[in-house]
Amino acid sequence: MLHLPTVIGLSFILNLLIGLFFLSVHNYKKQSAFLIFGLACIAFSFAELLACLKLILNFPFITSYLANIFIILSPFLIILGLHKYKYSKPLNLRPIYYLLLFTAVVLLSVYPYSAAQMVTSFIIAGLYLFSAYIISTMSFVATLQKKALITCFLIHSLLMFVQTVLLALPILSLSETTYLEPLELILSSHLILATCSALLLPYLLASNTEHTLASIANTDVLSQLFNRRGFFIKGKNALSLPLYQNKNISLILLDIDFFKRVNDTYGHEAGDQAIKWIAQHVKSQFLNEEISARIGGEEFAILLPNCSLSDARNNAEELRESISSYPFYYEGHGINLSVSAGVSSTINGEQTIKELLANADKRLYLAKETGRDKVVTYDEKSLLLQA
């Protein structure tokens, strides 16, 4: 049997520390969800403290009623925090306040009796079940920890339902039979699960925050493709996979022709919209294994693992034709855009991505020098001029 005072002490300290951690994060990030999570952990610790006072204080209003209110308040706040974290928009709290008020009134009428614990257990079971549902609808990078948190909430809910039944049996049967040992085990499990949930939650949120920051650092805001940094990181990671060892890899370097004219004639806002328009063409064609990026002002790069030079050229030609076939419209003006492209290829491991990019850049320069609106895959300028 678990030593209940030890479990209570550890749970109290850990929940208090986690609550203070959430409050410090809120103080730094100014996100209200972290404030709510911090208050949820502190409410749980406070409920434990009030419940323990019954050892030295014969005042059920404090040791039973207020303790139950705070123990219910904890999962209520978790639900509010999850909603705030998920949607980041104002939440209508009136139904929550009404529900809390109704719960407080019901508990006030029965708090001196065992029915109070039964009502509290039933409400907590429902709240943790709903918390598990909310977590299941949210997207987290740490999927294993997400499943662990959902499991904690579901087991927690199940235990509280079992506790409700055990507390109700003596009342329904009108017997004096009690279930002290299973109820004590459930209480210990309740404290452990609540603490485990409190430990898992910050890990989930931190993983998502780190992933979001990494995405921001590696993403071009205008095109929503990778930026130069993200292109090299993602490309290096992809080419290190066993799947692409000793396979052909190719790279397309794309540049918008006469892009300065667009800015000079229609303004920089038109230029930004043109970049977005080109990026949409790139994204619509390269959706699978390819890695696409905006690596300069009007330059785009597409890395194609397991792709030969001829296949890469065909892809580049298809992209060039789709861009030049239809005008780009800005404020009612039809603007004809075209692109030039240089393509390079090698066996994975024989050249770095930087070397592939440098070779593609030479061929892009030749495409521009010899007429633009074309795809170049070789380095003979004289042949290009004859074409």
Sine and cosine of phi, psi and omega as CSV:
sin_phi,cos_phi,sin_psi,cos_psi,sin_omega,cos_omega
0.00,0.00,0.70,-0.72,0.03,-1.00
-0.92,0.39,0.60,-0.80,0.03,-1.00
-0.98,0.19,0.97,-0.23,-0.17,-0.99
-0.85,0.52,-0.71,0.70,0.01,-1.00
-0.86,0.52,-0.60,0.80,0.04,-1.00
-0.91,0.41,-0.69,0.72,0.01,-1.00
-0.88,0.48,-0.69,0.72,0.00,-1.00
-0.89,0.46,-0.70,0.71,-0.02,-1.00
-0.89,0.46,-0.73,0.69,0.01,-1.00
-0.91,0.42,-0.67,0.74,0.01,-1.00
-0.88,0.47,-0.69,0.72,0.01,-1.00
-0.87,0.50,-0.74,0.67,-0.06,-1.00
-0.92,0.40,-0.72,0.69,-0.05,-1.00
-0.91,0.41,-0.69,0.72,0.01,-1.00
-0.91,0.42,-0.60,0.80,0.04,-1.00
-0.91,0.42,-0.69,0.72,0.01,-1.00
-0.91,0.41,-0.67,0.74,0.02,-1.00
-0.91,0.42,-0.63,0.77,0.06,-1.00
-0.87,0.48,-0.69,0.72,0.03,-1.00
-0.91,0.41,-0.57,0.82,0.06,-1.00
-0.89,0.46,-0.73,0.68,0.03,-1.00
-0.86,0.50,-0.65,0.76,0.00,-1.00
-0.91,0.42,-0.60,0.80,0.03,-1.00
-0.93,0.37,-0.60,0.80,0.07,-1.00
-0.91,0.42,-0.67,0.74,0.04,-1.00
-0.88,0.48,-0.65,0.76,0.00,-1.00
-0.88,0.47,-0.51,0.86,-0.02,-1.00
-1.00,0.04,-0.71,0.71,-0.12,-0.99
-1.00,-0.08,-0.30,0.95,0.00,-1.00
0.86,0.50,0.56,0.83,0.09,-1.00
-0.98,-0.20,0.85,-0.53,-0.11,-0.99
-0.90,0.43,-0.43,0.90,0.01,-1.00
-0.86,0.51,-0.62,0.78,-0.02,-1.00
-0.94,0.34,-0.56,0.83,0.09,-1.00
-0.89,0.46,-0.69,0.72,-0.02,-1.00
-0.92,0.40,-0.67,0.74,0.03,-1.00
-0.89,0.45,-0.65,0.76,0.03,-1.00
-0.88,0.47,-0.69,0.73,0.02,-1.00
-0.91,0.41,-0.55,0.84,0.03,-1.00
-0.89,0.45,-0.71,0.71,0.01,-1.00
-0.92,0.40,-0.67,0.74,-0.01,-1.00
-0.93,0.37,-0.60,0.80,0.05,-1.00
-0.88,0.48,-0.64,0.77,0.02,-1.00
-0.91,0.42,-0.69,0.72,0.04,-1.00
-0.88,0.47,-0.67,0.75,-0.01,-1.00
-0.90,0.43,-0.61,0.79,0.04,-1.00
-0.89,0.45,-0.67,0.75,0.05,-1.00
-0.88,0.48,-0.68,0.73,-0.01,-1.00
-0.89,0.46,-0.71,0.70,0.00,-1.00
-0.90,0.44,-0.65,0.76,-0.01,-1.00
-0.91,0.42,-0.59,0.81,0.00,-1.00
-0.94,0.33,-0.37,0.93,-0.02,-1.00
-0.91,0.41,-0.29,0.96,0.00,-1.00
-0.90,0.44,-0.30,0.96,0.05,-1.00
-0.93,0.35,-0.44,0.90,-0.05,-1.00
-0.83,-0.55,-0.11,0.99,-0.11,-0.99
-0.72,-0.70,0.84,-0.54,0.03,-1.00
-0.99,-0.10,0.95,0.31,-0.04,-1.00
-0.62,-0.78,0.99,0.12,-0.12,-0.99
-0.83,0.56,-0.49,0.87,0.00,-1.00
-0.86,0.51,-0.60,0.80,0.01,-1.00
-1.00,0.08,-0.78,0.62,-0.14,-0.99
-0.97,0.23,-0.31,0.95,0.02,-1.00
-0.91,-0.42,-0.87,0.49,-0.09,-1.00
-0.88,0.47,-0.83,0.55,-0.03,-1.00
-0.91,0.41,-0.58,0.81,0.05,-1.00
-0.88,0.48,-0.68,0.73,0.03,-1.00
-0.91,0.41,-0.64,0.77,0.02,-1.00
-0.87,0.49,-0.71,0.71,-0.03,-1.00
-0.95,0.31,-0.55,0.83,0.02,-1.00
-0.93,0.36,-0.52,0.85,0.09,-1.00
-0.97,0.24,-0.58,0.81,-0.03,-1.00
-0.88,0.48,-0.53,0.85,-0.06,-1.00
-0.87,0.50,-0.83,0.55,0.04,-1.00
-0.92,0.39,-0.47,0.88,0.11,-0.99
-0.85,0.53,-0.72,0.69,-0.02,-1.00
-0.93,0.38,-0.56,0.83,0.06,-1.00
-0.88,0.48,-0.70,0.72,0.02,-1.00
-0.88,0.47,-0.70,0.71,0.03,-1.00
-0.88,0.47,-0.68,0.73,0.00,-1.00
-0.90,0.43,-0.66,0.75,0.02,-1.00
-0.89,0.45,-0.68,0.73,0.03,-1.00
-0.89,0.46,-0.69,0.73,0.00,-1.00
-0.91,0.42,-0.65,0.76,0.00,-1.00
-0.93,0.37,-0.60,0.80,-0.06,-1.00
-0.96,0.27,-0.67,0.74,-0.15,-0.99
-0.96,-0.28,-0.42,0.91,0.01,-1.00
0.77,0.64,0.68,0.73,0.04,-1.00
-0.62,-0.79,0.34,-0.94,-0.04,-1.00
-0.82,0.57,0.66,-0.75,-0.03,-1.00
-0.91,-0.41,0.73,-0.69,0.06,-1.00
-0.96,0.29,0.97,-0.26,-0.09,-1.00
-1.00,0.03,-0.07,1.00,-0.09,-1.00
-0.86,0.52,-0.72,0.69,0.03,-1.00
-0.87,0.49,-0.58,0.81,0.02,-1.00
-0.91,0.42,-0.70,0.71,0.02,-1.00
-0.88,0.47,-0.67,0.75,0.01,-1.00
-0.89,0.46,-0.67,0.74,-0.01,-1.00
-0.91,0.41,-0.66,0.75,0.05,-1.00
-0.90,0.43,-0.66,0.75,0.01,-1.00
-0.90,0.44,-0.68,0.74,0.03,-1.00
-0.89,0.46,-0.69,0.72,0.03,-1.00
-0.88,0.48,-0.69,0.72,0.00,-1.00
-0.88,0.47,-0.64,0.77,0.00,-1.00
-0.92,0.38,-0.69,0.73,0.00,-1.00
-0.89,0.46,-0.72,0.69,-0.01,-1.00
-0.91,0.41,-0.55,0.84,0.00,-1.00
-0.89,0.45,-0.51,0.86,-0.03,-1.00
-0.99,0.15,-0.28,0.96,-0.08,-1.00
-0.79,-0.61,0.06,1.00,-0.17,-0.99
-0.86,0.51,-0.47,0.89,0.03,-1.00
-0.96,0.27,-0.14,0.99,-0.14,-0.99
-0.93,-0.36,0.23,-0.97,0.00,-1.00
-0.92,0.40,-0.35,0.94,0.02,-1.00
-0.87,0.49,-0.45,0.89,0.00,-1.00
-0.88,0.47,-0.69,0.73,0.01,-1.00
-0.92,0.39,-0.56,0.83,0.01,-1.00
-0.92,0.40,-0.72,0.70,0.03,-1.00
-0.89,0.46,-0.70,0.72,0.00,-1.00
-0.87,0.49,-0.71,0.70,-0.01,-1.00
-0.88,0.48,-0.67,0.74,-0.03,-1.00
-0.91,0.42,-0.69,0.72,0.00,-1.00
-0.91,0.42,-0.69,0.72,0.01,-1.00
-0.88,0.47,-0.64,0.77,0.02,-1.00
-0.85,0.53,-0.72,0.70,0.02,-1.00
-0.91,0.42,-0.63,0.78,-0.02,-1.00
-0.92,0.39,-0.67,0.74,0.01,-1.00
-0.94,0.35,-0.54,0.84,0.08,-1.00
-0.90,0.44,-0.68,0.73,0.03,-1.00
-0.93,0.37,-0.59,0.81,0.06,-1.00
-0.88,0.48,-0.67,0.75,0.04,-1.00
-0.88,0.47,-0.64,0.77,0.03,-1.00
-0.89,0.46,-0.71,0.71,-0.02,-1.00
-0.88,0.47,-0.71,0.70,0.01,-1.00
-0.86,0.50,-0.63,0.78,-0.02,-1.00
-0.91,0.42,-0.42,0.91,-0.02,-1.00
-1.00,0.01,-0.10,1.00,-0.05,-1.00
-0.99,-0.14,0.42,-0.91,-0.01,-1.00
-0.98,-0.19,0.84,-0.54,0.04,-1.00
-0.78,-0.63,0.59,-0.81,0.04,-1.00
-0.92,0.38,-0.68,0.73,-0.01,-1.00
-0.99,0.15,0.99,0.13,-0.11,-0.99
-0.93,0.38,-0.58,0.81,0.00,-1.00
-0.90,0.43,-0.69,0.72,0.02,-1.00
-0.92,0.39,-0.55,0.84,0.06,-1.00
-0.88,0.47,-0.72,0.70,0.02,-1.00
-0.90,0.44,-0.61,0.79,0.01,-1.00
-0.90,0.43,-0.65,0.76,0.01,-1.00
-0.92,0.39,-0.66,0.75,0.05,-1.00
-0.87,0.49,-0.68,0.73,0.02,-1.00
-0.88,0.48,-0.69,0.72,0.04,-1.00
-0.85,0.53,-0.73,0.69,-0.02,-1.00
-0.90,0.43,-0.66,0.75,-0.02,-1.00
-0.92,0.38,-0.70,0.72,0.04,-1.00
-0.89,0.45,-0.65,0.76,0.03,-1.00
-0.85,0.52,-0.72,0.69,0.01,-1.00
-0.88,0.47,-0.70,0.71,-0.01,-1.00
-0.88,0.48,-0.69,0.72,0.00,-1.00
-0.89,0.46,-0.63,0.78,0.01,-1.00
-0.93,0.36,-0.56,0.83,0.09,-1.00
-0.92,0.40,-0.66,0.75,0.04,-1.00
-0.89,0.46,-0.67,0.74,0.02,-1.00
-0.88,0.47,-0.63,0.77,0.04,-1.00
-0.86,0.50,-0.69,0.73,0.00,-1.00
-0.91,0.41,-0.71,0.71,-0.01,-1.00
-0.89,0.46,-0.59,0.80,0.04,-1.00
-0.96,0.29,-0.47,0.88,-0.04,-1.00
-0.99,0.13,-0.45,0.89,-0.09,-1.00
-0.85,0.53,-0.73,0.68,0.02,-1.00
-0.88,0.47,-0.54,0.84,0.00,-1.00
-0.95,0.31,-0.68,0.73,-0.04,-1.00
-0.95,0.31,-0.58,0.82,-0.04,-1.00
-1.00,0.01,-0.12,0.99,-0.01,-1.00
0.82,0.57,0.48,0.88,0.05,-1.00
-0.95,-0.31,0.20,-0.98,-0.01,-1.00
-0.99,-0.12,0.21,0.98,0.02,-1.00
-0.92,0.39,0.77,-0.64,0.07,-1.00
-0.86,-0.50,0.26,-0.96,-0.04,-1.00
-0.82,-0.58,0.88,0.47,-0.14,-0.99
-0.91,0.42,-0.70,0.71,-0.05,-1.00
-0.90,0.43,-0.78,0.62,0.05,-1.00
-0.89,0.46,-0.57,0.82,0.02,-1.00
-0.93,0.38,-0.59,0.81,0.05,-1.00
-0.93,0.37,-0.63,0.78,0.05,-1.00
-0.90,0.43,-0.67,0.74,0.03,-1.00
-0.89,0.45,-0.65,0.76,0.02,-1.00
-0.88,0.47,-0.70,0.72,0.04,-1.00
-0.88,0.48,-0.69,0.72,0.01,-1.00
-0.90,0.44,-0.63,0.78,0.04,-1.00
-0.85,0.52,-0.70,0.71,-0.01,-1.00
-0.93,0.37,-0.66,0.75,-0.01,-1.00
-0.92,0.40,-0.71,0.71,-0.02,-1.00
-0.91,0.42,-0.65,0.76,0.03,-1.00
-0.89,0.46,-0.63,0.78,0.01,-1.00
-0.94,0.34,-0.67,0.74,0.05,-1.00
-0.87,0.49,-0.66,0.75,0.04,-1.00
-0.89,0.47,-0.67,0.74,0.02,-1.00
-0.91,0.43,-0.50,0.86,0.04,-1.00
-0.97,0.23,-0.59,0.80,-0.04,-1.00
-0.96,0.29,-0.60,0.80,-0.10,-0.99
-0.85,0.52,-0.75,0.66,0.01,-1.00
-0.90,0.44,-0.53,0.85,0.04,-1.00
-0.90,0.43,-0.69,0.72,0.03,-1.00
-0.87,0.50,-0.74,0.68,-0.05,-1.00
-0.92,0.39,-0.63,0.77,0.01,-1.00
-0.91,0.41,-0.63,0.77,0.03,-1.00
-0.89,0.46,-0.69,0.73,0.03,-1.00
-0.91,0.42,-0.65,0.76,0.01,-1.00
-0.90,0.44,-0.69,0.72,0.01,-1.00
-0.90,0.45,-0.66,0.75,0.02,-1.00
-0.90,0.44,-0.65,0.76,0.02,-1.00
-0.89,0.45,-0.69,0.72,0.01,-1.00
-0.90,0.44,-0.65,0.76,0.03,-1.00
-0.90,0.43,-0.63,0.77,0.02,-1.00
-0.90,0.43,-0.67,0.74,0.03,-1.00
-0.89,0.45,-0.67,0.74,-0.04,-1.00
-0.92,0.39,-0.46,0.89,-0.10,-0.99
-0.96,-0.28,0.08,1.00,-0.08,-1.00
-0.90,-0.44,0.69,-0.72,0.11,-0.99
-0.98,0.19,0.84,-0.55,-0.12,-0.99
-0.89,0.45,-0.64,0.77,-0.11,-0.99
-0.95,0.31,-0.77,0.64,-0.09,-1.00
-1.00,-0.01,-0.32,0.95,-0.10,-0.99
0.89,0.46,0.36,0.93,0.21,-0.98
-0.99,-0.10,0.05,-1.00,0.14,-0.99
-0.89,0.46,0.49,-0.87,0.20,-0.98
-1.00,0.02,-0.08,-1.00,-0.07,-1.00
-0.86,0.51,-0.69,0.72,0.00,-1.00
-0.88,0.47,-0.75,0.67,-0.01,-1.00
-0.90,0.44,-0.57,0.82,0.00,-1.00
-0.88,0.47,-0.72,0.69,-0.02,-1.00
-0.94,0.34,-0.64,0.77,0.01,-1.00
-0.91,0.42,-0.77,0.64,-0.03,-1.00
-0.91,0.42,-0.65,0.76,0.00,-1.00
-0.90,0.44,-0.70,0.71,0.01,-1.00
-0.89,0.46,-0.66,0.75,0.02,-1.00
-0.91,0.43,-0.66,0.75,-0.03,-1.00
-0.92,0.40,-0.69,0.72,-0.07,-1.00
-0.96,0.28,-0.23,0.97,0.06,-1.00
-0.99,0.13,-0.14,0.99,0.00,-1.00
-0.94,0.34,0.62,-0.78,0.03,-1.00
-0.84,0.55,-0.47,0.88,-0.02,-1.00
-0.83,0.55,-0.53,0.85,-0.10,-0.99
-0.95,-0.32,0.20,0.98,0.01,-1.00
-0.93,0.36,0.71,-0.71,0.02,-1.00
0.85,0.52,0.48,0.88,0.06,-1.00
-0.94,-0.34,0.36,-0.93,0.09,-1.00
-0.92,0.39,0.69,-0.73,0.16,-0.99
-0.79,-0.62,0.60,-0.80,-0.03,-1.00
-0.75,-0.67,0.31,-0.95,0.00,-1.00
-0.64,-0.77,0.74,-0.67,0.08,-1.00
-0.95,-0.31,0.80,-0.60,0.09,-1.00
-0.92,-0.39,0.83,-0.55,-0.17,-0.99
-0.87,-0.49,0.63,-0.77,0.02,-1.00
-0.66,-0.75,0.68,-0.73,0.01,-1.00
-0.97,0.23,0.79,-0.61,-0.02,-1.00
-0.95,0.30,0.66,-0.75,0.08,-1.00
0.77,0.64,0.65,0.76,-0.06,-1.00
-0.91,0.42,-0.53,0.85,-0.01,-1.00
-0.88,0.48,-0.54,0.84,0.01,-1.00
-0.89,0.45,-0.62,0.79,0.01,-1.00
-0.89,0.47,-0.74,0.68,0.01,-1.00
-0.89,0.46,-0.69,0.72,-0.05,-1.00
-0.94,0.35,-0.58,0.82,-0.07,-1.00
-1.00,0.09,-0.68,0.74,-0.14,-0.99
-0.92,-0.39,-0.15,0.99,0.00,-1.00
0.98,-0.19,0.30,-0.96,-0.07,-1.00
-0.94,0.35,-0.45,0.90,0.07,-1.00
-0.90,0.44,-0.63,0.78,0.07,-1.00
-0.90,0.44,-0.64,0.77,0.04,-1.00
-0.88,0.47,-0.66,0.75,0.03,-1.00
-0.89,0.45,-0.68,0.73,0.01,-1.00
-0.92,0.40,-0.56,0.83,0.05,-1.00
-0.90,0.43,-0.66,0.75,0.04,-1.00
-0.88,0.47,-0.68,0.74,0.04,-1.00
-0.89,0.46,-0.63,0.78,-0.02,-1.00
-0.91,0.42,-0.70,0.72,0.05,-1.00
-0.89,0.45,-0.67,0.74,-0.01,-1.00
-0.87,0.49,-0.60,0.80,0.04,-1.00
-0.90,0.44,-0.63,0.77,0.08,-1.00
-0.88,0.47,-0.70,0.72,-0.01,-1.00
-0.89,0.46,-0.73,0.68,-0.04,-1.00
-0.91,0.42,-0.61,0.79,-0.04,-1.00
-0.93,0.36,-0.47,0.88,-0.02,-1.00
-1.00,-0.02,-0.56,0.83,-0.07,-1.00
-0.91,-0.42,1.00,-0.04,-0.10,-0.99
-0.90,-0.44,-0.20,0.98,-0.18,-0.98
-0.98,-0.21,-0.98,-0.22,-0.08,-1.00
-0.99,0.11,-0.25,0.97,-0.12,-0.99
-0.95,0.32,0.43,-0.90,0.00,-1.00
-0.86,-0.50,0.91,-0.41,-0.11,-0.99
-0.94,-0.34,0.59,-0.81,-0.04,-1.00
-0.47,-0.88,0.44,-0.90,0.24,-0.97
-0.98,-0.19,0.94,-0.34,-0.15,-0.99
-0.97,-0.23,-0.08,1.00,0.04,-1.00
-0.43,-0.90,-0.21,-0.98,-0.04,-1.00
-0.80,0.60,-0.88,0.48,0.04,-1.00
-0.83,-0.56,0.40,0.91,0.00,-1.00
-0.97,-0.25,0.68,-0.73,0.03,-1.00
-0.81,-0.58,0.58,-0.81,0.04,-1.00
-0.81,-0.58,0.65,-0.76,0.06,-1.00
-0.78,-0.62,0.87,-0.48,0.05,-1.00
-1.00,-0.09,0.77,-0.63,-0.06,-1.00
-0.86,-0.51,1.00,-0.09,0.08,-1.00
-0.92,0.40,0.54,-0.84,0.04,-1.00
0.82,0.58,0.74,0.67,-0.04,-1.00
-0.64,-0.77,0.79,-0.62,-0.01,-1.00
-0.97,0.23,0.19,-0.98,0.01,-1.00
-0.89,0.45,-0.66,0.75,-0.02,-1.00
-0.92,0.38,-0.65,0.76,0.04,-1.00
-0.91,0.41,-0.64,0.77,0.03,-1.00
-0.90,0.44,-0.64,0.77,0.04,-1.00
-0.88,0.47,-0.68,0.73,0.01,-1.00
-0.89,0.46,-0.65,0.76,0.05,-1.00
-0.89,0.46,-0.68,0.74,-0.01,-1.00
-0.91,0.41,-0.64,0.77,0.03,-1.00
-0.90,0.44,-0.65,0.76,0.02,-1.00
-0.89,0.46,-0.67,0.74,0.02,-1.00
-0.92,0.40,-0.69,0.72,-0.01,-1.00
-0.87,0.49,-0.69,0.72,-0.03,-1.00
-0.92,0.39,-0.63,0.78,-0.01,-1.00
-0.92,0.40,-0.52,0.86,0.02,-1.00
-0.97,0.25,-0.66,0.75,-0.08,-1.00
-0.99,0.13,-0.21,0.98,-0.07,-1.00
-0.96,0.29,-0.51,0.86,-0.07,-1.00
-0.76,-0.65,0.62,-0.78,0.01,-1.00
-0.96,0.30,0.42,-0.91,0.13,-0.99
-1.00,-0.05,0.75,-0.66,-0.06,-1.00
-0.97,-0.25,0.72,-0.69,0.06,-1.00
-0.66,-0.75,0.90,-0.43,0.00,-1.00
0.78,0.63,0.70,0.72,0.06,-1.00
1.00,0.09,-0.10,0.99,0.01,-1.00
-1.00,-0.07,0.79,-0.61,0.11,-0.99
-1.00,0.06,0.89,-0.46,-0.06,-1.00
-0.91,-0.41,0.88,-0.48,0.02,-1.00
-0.99,0.17,0.88,-0.47,0.02,-1.00
-0.93,-0.37,0.52,-0.86,0.13,-0.99
-0.64,-0.77,0.28,-0.96,0.00,-1.00
-0.73,-0.68,0.46,-0.89,0.15,-0.99
-0.92,-0.39,0.51,-0.86,-0.07,-1.00
-0.62,-0.78,0.60,-0.80,0.16,-0.99
-0.90,-0.44,0.66,-0.75,-0.06,-1.00
-0.82,-0.57,0.71,-0.70,0.08,-1.00
-0.76,-0.65,0.34,-0.94,-0.04,-1.00
-0.46,-0.89,0.42,-0.91,0.03,-1.00
-0.31,-0.95,0.08,-1.00,0.15,-0.99
-1.00,0.04,0.73,-0.68,-0.03,-1.00
-0.80,0.61,0.82,-0.57,0.01,-1.00
0.97,-0.26,-0.35,0.94,-0.01,-1.00
-1.00,0.10,-0.44,0.90,0.07,-1.00
-0.69,-0.73,0.49,-0.87,0.10,-1.00
-0.99,0.14,0.20,-0.98,0.05,-1.00
-0.90,0.45,-0.59,0.80,0.03,-1.00
-0.89,0.46,-0.64,0.77,0.02,-1.00
-0.93,0.36,-0.63,0.77,0.08,-1.00
-0.87,0.49,-0.68,0.74,0.00,-1.00
-0.90,0.43,-0.64,0.77,0.01,-1.00
-0.90,0.43,-0.67,0.75,0.03,-1.00
-0.91,0.41,-0.67,0.75,0.03,-1.00
-0.91,0.42,-0.58,0.81,0.00,-1.00
-0.91,0.42,-0.63,0.77,0.06,-1.00
-0.87,0.50,-0.67,0.74,-0.04,-1.00
-0.96,0.27,-0.53,0.85,0.12,-0.99
-0.89,0.45,-0.66,0.75,0.02,-1.00
-0.89,0.46,-0.64,0.77,0.03,-1.00
-0.91,0.41,-0.61,0.79,0.03,-1.00
-0.88,0.47,-0.66,0.75,0.01,-1.00
-0.95,0.30,-0.62,0.78,-0.05,-1.00
-0.94,0.34,-0.43,0.90,-0.09,-1.00
-0.94,-0.34,0.43,0.90,0.16,-0.99
0.78,-0.63,-0.29,0.96,-0.01,-1.00
0.91,0.40,0.06,-1.00,-0.02,-1.00
0.78,0.63,0.75,0.66,0.01,-1.00
-0.47,-0.88,0.23,-0.97,0.05,-1.00
-0.91,-0.41,0.77,-0.64,-0.04,-1.00
-0.87,-0.50,0.74,-0.68,0.00,-1.00
-0.83,-0.55,0.06,1.00,0.02,-1.00
-0.65,-0.76,0.12,-0.99,-0.22,-0.97
-0.95,-0.32,0.17,0.98,-0.04,-1.00
-1.00,0.00,0.97,-0.22,-0.04,-1.00
-0.90,0.43,-0.61,0.79,-0.04,-1.00
-0.89,0.45,-0.63,0.78,0.04,-1.00
-0.93,0.37,-0.58,0.81,0.00,-1.00
-0.92,0.39,-0.62,0.78,0.01,-1.00
-0.93,0.37,-0.46,0.89,0.01,-1.00
-0.98,0.17,-0.35,0.94,-0.10,-0.99
-0.94,0.35,0.00,0.00,0.00,0.00
